[in-house]
Amino acid sequence: MTPQALSEAEANFGQCLADLWPQAQRKGISRATYEWVMQSVQPDMSLFKLMDGQPEFERPIWWYVDTLVTESRIRQGREMLALHKATFDAIERQWGVDRYLITAIWGIESNFGTREGMGGRDVVRSTASLACIGRRQTYFRDEFLAAVAILQRGDVPPEHMRGSWAGAFGMTQFMPTGYLRYAVDFDGDGHANLVDSVPDALASTANRFRAEKWMTGQTWGYEVALPAGFNFLLADRSRRMSLAEWSRLGVRRVAGQMFPRPGDQAYLLLPAGAQGPAFLMLGNFRVIMRYNPAEAYALAIGHLADRMRGGGPFVQPWPREAQLLSRNERFELQMLLLGFGYDIGQPDGKIGGKTREALRQVQAQLGLVPDGFPTAEVLGHIKR
């Protein structure tokens, strides 16, 4: 939005909230609660500088993974697993979701439930601001009304409903609609409180992953080594094959390990191109991405879980010397691909599956390694 449009939306903030009352009423929110919100909440205009700066989309993937998967977090995660063993035992019996995955979510989302890690912005204020100002108002109206419903329900003290700029809150950072859908009272005190109760937060996260079709006994994916002469056009998230089929193509787990479930379906992901680590991603990786739709995030979660379990670092090093594209250059690349007739969706400067697939096709036509990794060198070839 232009500065003028933001200013006009800010001036109309009170009327916007008033216009949302019928929707609030249909969701069971009382007039008294809603009037209190309207009188007490002011727009937070600082949010709109943050909307396009998520590090999982802006930073190199190795920076993101290095930052989130640290020795101190691995050590602390193992301590939390031991401290809350009885709770994790009960959660795994009921929902069948891996305790290491839940602990990784807990560690990355809030640094294991610290106030600083959970965020300091008022959830109702943030979601109200985004519901009335900005480009995603329809989405955030549902989140705002859900936040008011949680406030009315009394599961979390109002002063504890503080979270991220986008309104996610609690130890495992649920958006308000997700909170209403998945939060459970696991400590038996009559309230599903994901801010102050470790059992509630961990159990609710398991409940959510189970609802999203987490497969018990299956991991998220495997780091693999590719054979010489490999066809990189196969690195497409829409091309799923069994692990046995990938094995027949010469794809092997690193360090000579075997695939324990050769019938599992997987797709090949090259998050840093042909020179970086390669991964076969299983269905559970997609489940993690429903929590946060960034591949960098899901990879960090899976890797942290494995490290806490006793696994080692990735074997293949990252191509840290690669010259990556700025956001404007990524947008330029997408516009070029769109001009070539490829369906990549709306250009946004974020490299997703459709952009990678189109880039692979163009790289192949230019005689380049079709790995879908957007570097300055690749952009230069395309522009020429």
C-alpha positions as CSV (number, residue, x, y, z in Angstrom):
1,M,0.0,0.0,0.0
2,T,1.1,3.6,-0.7
3,P,1.8,5.9,2.3
4,Q,-1.4,7.8,1.4
5,A,-3.5,4.6,1.4
6,L,-2.0,3.5,4.7
7,S,-2.8,6.9,6.2
8,E,-6.4,6.7,4.9
9,A,-6.8,3.2,6.3
10,E,-5.4,4.3,9.6
11,A,-8.0,7.1,9.8
12,N,-10.8,4.7,9.1
13,F,-9.6,2.1,11.7
14,G,-12.5,2.7,14.1
15,Q,-15.1,2.4,11.4
16,C,-13.5,-0.7,10.1
17,L,-13.8,-2.4,13.5
18,A,-17.4,-1.2,13.9
19,D,-18.2,-2.7,10.5
20,L,-16.9,-6.1,11.7
21,W,-19.3,-6.3,14.6
22,P,-21.9,-8.5,12.7
23,Q,-19.2,-11.0,11.9
24,A,-18.1,-11.0,15.5
25,Q,-21.7,-11.5,16.7
26,R,-22.1,-14.5,14.4
27,K,-19.0,-16.0,16.1
28,G,-20.6,-15.8,19.5
29,I,-18.7,-12.7,20.7
30,S,-20.6,-10.6,23.1
31,R,-21.3,-6.9,22.6
32,A,-19.6,-6.0,25.8
33,T,-16.4,-7.8,24.8
34,Y,-16.4,-6.3,21.4
35,E,-17.1,-2.7,22.6
36,W,-14.2,-3.1,25.0
37,V,-11.9,-4.1,22.2
38,M,-13.1,-1.2,20.0
39,Q,-12.4,1.3,22.8
40,S,-9.1,-0.1,23.9
41,V,-7.3,-1.0,20.6
42,Q,-5.4,1.4,18.4
43,P,-3.7,0.5,15.1
44,D,-0.1,-0.5,15.1
45,M,1.4,1.0,12.0
46,S,4.8,-0.4,12.7
47,L,3.6,-3.8,11.5
48,F,3.6,-2.8,7.8
49,K,7.4,-2.5,7.6
50,L,7.7,-6.2,8.8
51,M,5.3,-7.9,6.4
52,D,7.9,-8.6,3.6
53,G,10.9,-9.3,5.7
54,Q,10.5,-12.9,6.9
55,P,14.0,-14.3,7.1
56,E,13.0,-17.8,5.8
57,F,12.3,-16.1,2.5
58,E,14.9,-13.4,2.5
59,R,18.1,-15.0,3.8
60,P,20.2,-17.8,2.3
61,I,18.9,-21.1,3.5
62,W,22.2,-22.0,5.1
63,W,22.0,-18.8,7.2
64,Y,18.5,-19.7,8.3
65,V,19.4,-23.3,9.2
66,D,22.7,-22.3,10.9
67,T,20.8,-19.7,13.0
68,L,18.0,-22.0,14.1
69,V,19.9,-25.3,14.6
70,T,22.6,-24.4,17.1
71,E,24.5,-26.5,19.6
72,S,22.9,-24.6,22.5
73,R,19.4,-25.2,21.2
74,I,20.2,-28.9,20.6
75,R,21.5,-29.2,24.2
76,Q,18.5,-27.3,25.7
77,G,16.1,-29.4,23.7
78,R,17.5,-32.6,25.1
79,E,17.2,-31.2,28.6
80,M,13.5,-30.3,27.9
81,L,12.9,-33.8,26.5
82,A,14.2,-35.3,29.7
83,L,12.4,-32.8,32.0
84,H,9.0,-33.4,30.4
85,K,9.5,-37.1,29.6
86,A,6.2,-38.2,31.2
87,T,4.2,-35.5,29.3
88,F,5.8,-36.6,26.0
89,D,5.1,-40.3,26.8
90,A,1.5,-39.5,27.2
91,I,1.3,-37.3,24.1
92,E,2.9,-39.9,21.9
93,R,0.5,-42.5,23.2
94,Q,-2.5,-40.4,22.4
95,W,-1.5,-38.7,19.1
96,G,1.5,-40.6,17.8
97,V,3.5,-37.5,16.9
98,D,7.2,-37.6,17.3
99,R,8.4,-35.9,20.5
100,Y,11.6,-34.6,18.8
101,L,9.5,-32.8,16.2
102,I,7.3,-31.2,18.8
103,T,10.4,-30.1,20.8
104,A,12.0,-28.6,17.6
105,I,8.8,-26.6,17.0
106,W,8.9,-25.5,20.7
107,G,12.6,-24.5,20.5
108,I,12.5,-22.6,17.2
109,E,9.1,-20.9,17.8
110,S,9.7,-19.5,21.3
111,N,13.1,-20.7,22.6
112,F,11.3,-23.2,24.7
113,G,8.6,-20.8,26.0
114,T,10.5,-17.8,27.1
115,R,8.6,-14.5,27.2
116,E,11.0,-12.9,24.8
117,G,10.8,-15.9,22.5
118,M,7.0,-15.9,22.4
119,G,6.9,-12.2,21.3
120,G,5.8,-9.0,22.9
121,R,3.2,-7.6,20.6
122,D,-0.5,-7.4,21.7
123,V,-2.2,-10.2,19.6
124,V,-5.6,-8.4,19.5
125,R,-4.0,-5.1,18.4
126,S,-1.8,-6.7,15.8
127,T,-4.6,-8.8,14.2
128,A,-7.0,-5.8,14.4
129,S,-4.5,-3.6,12.6
130,L,-3.9,-6.2,9.9
131,A,-7.6,-6.8,9.6
132,C,-8.3,-3.2,8.7
133,I,-5.0,-2.0,7.0
134,G,-2.8,-3.7,4.4
135,R,-3.2,-6.2,1.6
136,R,-4.3,-9.3,3.5
137,Q,-7.3,-7.9,5.3
138,T,-9.7,-10.8,4.6
139,Y,-7.2,-13.3,6.1
140,F,-6.5,-11.2,9.2
141,R,-10.2,-10.5,9.9
142,D,-10.7,-14.1,10.7
143,E,-7.6,-14.0,12.9
144,F,-8.7,-10.9,14.7
145,L,-12.1,-12.3,15.5
146,A,-10.6,-15.5,16.7
147,A,-8.3,-13.5,19.0
148,V,-11.3,-11.7,20.5
149,A,-13.0,-15.1,20.9
150,I,-10.0,-16.5,22.8
151,L,-10.0,-13.3,25.0
152,Q,-13.7,-13.8,25.8
153,R,-13.3,-17.5,26.5
154,G,-10.7,-16.7,29.2
155,D,-8.2,-19.5,28.5
156,V,-5.3,-17.0,28.4
157,P,-5.1,-13.9,30.6
158,P,-5.4,-10.8,28.4
159,E,-1.9,-9.5,29.5
160,H,-0.4,-12.8,28.3
161,M,-1.9,-12.7,24.8
162,R,1.3,-11.3,23.3
163,G,3.1,-12.7,20.3
164,S,4.6,-12.1,16.9
165,W,3.8,-9.1,14.6
166,A,1.4,-11.3,12.7
167,G,-0.5,-12.5,15.7
168,A,0.9,-15.9,16.4
169,F,1.4,-16.6,20.1
170,G,2.0,-19.2,22.7
171,M,5.0,-21.6,23.2
172,T,4.5,-23.1,19.8
173,Q,3.1,-19.9,18.1
174,F,-0.4,-20.7,17.0
175,M,-2.4,-18.2,15.0
176,P,-5.7,-17.4,16.7
177,T,-7.8,-19.5,14.3
178,G,-5.4,-22.5,14.8
179,Y,-5.7,-21.9,18.5
180,L,-9.4,-22.3,18.4
181,R,-9.2,-25.3,16.2
182,Y,-6.5,-27.3,17.9
183,A,-5.8,-26.1,21.4
184,V,-6.4,-28.8,24.1
185,D,-6.5,-28.7,27.9
186,F,-3.9,-31.4,28.7
187,D,-3.1,-30.4,32.2
188,G,-6.7,-30.7,33.3
189,D,-7.2,-27.2,34.8
190,G,-10.2,-26.4,32.6
191,H,-8.3,-24.0,30.2
192,A,-6.4,-24.6,27.0
193,N,-3.5,-22.3,27.7
194,L,-0.7,-22.5,25.2
195,V,1.1,-19.5,26.8
196,D,1.6,-20.7,30.4
197,S,1.1,-24.4,30.3
198,V,3.8,-26.7,28.9
199,P,1.5,-29.8,28.7
200,D,-1.2,-27.8,26.9
201,A,1.2,-26.3,24.4
202,L,2.9,-29.6,23.6
203,A,-0.3,-31.6,23.4
204,S,-2.0,-29.0,21.2
205,T,0.9,-29.0,18.8
206,A,0.7,-32.8,18.6
207,N,-3.1,-32.5,18.1
208,R,-2.5,-30.1,15.2
209,F,0.1,-32.3,13.5
210,R,-2.1,-35.4,13.8
211,A,-5.0,-33.5,12.3
212,E,-2.7,-32.5,9.4
213,K,-2.1,-36.2,8.7
214,W,1.3,-36.7,10.4
215,M,2.3,-40.3,9.8
216,T,3.4,-42.1,12.9
217,G,6.7,-43.9,12.5
218,Q,7.8,-42.0,9.4
219,T,10.5,-39.3,9.5
220,W,10.4,-36.0,7.5
221,G,13.1,-36.8,4.9
222,Y,16.6,-38.0,4.3
223,E,19.8,-36.3,3.1
224,V,20.9,-38.2,0.0
225,A,23.8,-38.4,-2.5
226,L,23.1,-38.2,-6.2
227,P,24.9,-40.3,-8.8
228,A,27.0,-38.8,-11.6
229,G,25.0,-37.8,-14.6
230,F,21.8,-37.4,-12.6
231,N,18.8,-35.9,-14.3
232,F,18.1,-32.8,-12.3
233,L,14.8,-32.3,-13.9
234,L,13.6,-35.0,-11.5
235,A,14.0,-32.5,-8.6
236,D,10.4,-31.5,-8.7
237,R,8.1,-31.6,-5.7
238,S,5.2,-32.8,-7.9
239,R,7.3,-35.8,-9.0
240,R,6.9,-38.3,-6.1
241,M,8.3,-41.8,-6.3
242,S,8.9,-44.6,-3.8
243,L,12.3,-44.6,-2.0
244,A,12.9,-47.9,-3.8
245,E,12.4,-46.2,-7.1
246,W,14.8,-43.4,-6.2
247,S,17.3,-46.1,-5.1
248,R,17.1,-47.7,-8.6
249,L,18.0,-44.3,-10.1
250,G,21.2,-44.4,-8.0
251,V,20.1,-42.1,-5.2
252,R,21.6,-43.1,-1.9
253,R,21.3,-42.0,1.7
254,V,24.5,-40.3,2.9
255,A,27.0,-42.2,4.9
256,G,25.8,-45.5,3.3
257,Q,22.7,-45.9,5.4
258,M,19.7,-47.7,4.0
259,F,16.1,-46.4,3.7
260,P,14.2,-48.2,6.5
261,R,10.8,-47.9,4.7
262,P,11.5,-48.3,0.9
263,G,7.8,-48.0,0.0
264,D,7.5,-44.5,1.3
265,Q,6.8,-41.9,-1.3
266,A,9.2,-38.9,-1.6
267,Y,10.2,-36.0,-3.8
268,L,13.7,-34.6,-4.4
269,L,14.5,-31.2,-3.0
270,L,17.6,-29.2,-3.9
271,P,17.2,-26.1,-1.7
272,A,20.7,-24.8,-2.7
273,G,21.0,-26.3,-6.2
274,A,23.2,-29.1,-7.5
275,Q,26.2,-28.0,-5.4
276,G,24.4,-28.1,-2.1
277,P,22.8,-30.9,0.0
278,A,20.1,-33.0,-1.6
279,F,17.1,-34.4,0.2
280,L,14.3,-36.9,-0.4
281,M,11.2,-35.4,1.3
282,L,8.4,-37.5,2.7
283,G,4.8,-36.7,3.4
284,N,5.6,-35.5,6.9
285,F,7.8,-32.7,5.4
286,R,4.6,-31.3,3.8
287,V,2.9,-31.5,7.1
288,I,5.6,-29.4,8.7
289,M,5.1,-26.9,5.8
290,R,1.5,-26.5,6.7
291,Y,2.7,-25.1,10.0
292,N,4.9,-22.6,8.1
293,P,4.9,-22.8,4.3
294,A,8.7,-22.1,3.9
295,E,10.9,-25.0,2.9
296,A,13.8,-23.4,4.9
297,Y,11.6,-23.5,8.1
298,A,10.5,-27.1,7.6
299,L,14.1,-28.2,6.8
300,A,15.3,-26.5,10.0
301,I,12.6,-28.1,12.1
302,G,13.3,-31.6,10.7
303,H,17.1,-31.1,11.1
304,L,16.9,-29.9,14.7
305,A,14.6,-32.8,15.6
306,D,17.2,-35.2,14.1
307,R,20.1,-33.5,15.9
308,M,18.3,-33.7,19.3
309,R,17.7,-37.4,18.5
310,G,21.5,-37.9,18.1
311,G,22.0,-37.3,14.3
312,G,24.9,-35.4,12.9
313,P,25.2,-32.3,10.7
314,F,24.4,-32.4,7.0
315,V,27.2,-34.1,5.1
316,Q,27.2,-32.1,1.9
317,P,28.3,-28.5,2.5
318,W,26.3,-25.5,1.4
319,P,27.5,-23.5,-1.6
320,R,28.2,-20.4,0.6
321,E,30.2,-18.7,-2.2
322,A,27.2,-18.6,-4.5
323,Q,26.1,-15.1,-5.5
324,L,22.4,-15.0,-4.6
325,L,19.7,-12.7,-5.9
326,S,18.2,-9.7,-4.1
327,R,14.4,-9.5,-3.7
328,N,14.2,-7.2,-6.7
329,E,16.3,-9.6,-8.8
330,R,14.1,-12.5,-7.8
331,F,11.1,-10.5,-8.8
332,E,12.8,-9.7,-12.1
333,L,13.5,-13.4,-12.7
334,Q,9.9,-14.3,-12.1
335,M,8.7,-11.6,-14.5
336,L,11.1,-13.1,-17.1
337,L,9.7,-16.6,-16.5
338,L,6.2,-15.2,-16.7
339,G,7.1,-13.5,-20.0
340,F,8.3,-16.9,-21.4
341,G,4.8,-18.3,-20.8
342,Y,5.4,-20.2,-17.6
343,D,2.7,-20.4,-14.9
344,I,4.5,-19.3,-11.8
345,G,1.6,-17.6,-10.1
346,Q,1.8,-14.0,-8.9
347,P,5.4,-12.7,-8.9
348,D,6.3,-11.9,-5.3
349,G,10.1,-12.2,-5.1
350,K,9.8,-15.5,-3.2
351,I,11.1,-18.6,-4.9
352,G,8.6,-21.4,-4.6
353,G,8.0,-24.7,-6.3
354,K,6.4,-23.2,-9.5
355,T,9.3,-20.8,-10.0
356,R,11.8,-23.5,-9.5
357,E,10.1,-25.8,-12.0
358,A,10.0,-23.0,-14.6
359,L,13.6,-22.1,-13.9
360,R,14.7,-25.8,-14.4
361,Q,13.0,-25.9,-17.8
362,V,14.7,-22.7,-18.9
363,Q,18.1,-23.8,-17.5
364,A,17.8,-27.1,-19.5
365,Q,17.0,-25.1,-22.7
366,L,20.1,-23.0,-22.2
367,G,22.3,-26.0,-21.6
368,L,22.8,-25.2,-17.9
369,V,22.4,-27.7,-15.0
370,P,18.6,-27.6,-14.4
371,D,18.7,-27.5,-10.6
372,G,16.3,-24.6,-10.2
373,F,18.7,-22.6,-8.0
374,P,18.4,-18.9,-8.8
375,T,21.8,-17.3,-8.7
376,A,23.2,-14.1,-10.3
377,E,25.0,-16.3,-12.9
378,V,21.8,-18.0,-13.9
379,L,19.9,-14.7,-14.1
380,G,22.6,-13.3,-16.3
381,H,22.3,-16.2,-18.7
382,I,18.6,-15.8,-18.9
383,K,18.8,-12.1,-19.6
384,R,21.3,-12.7,-22.4
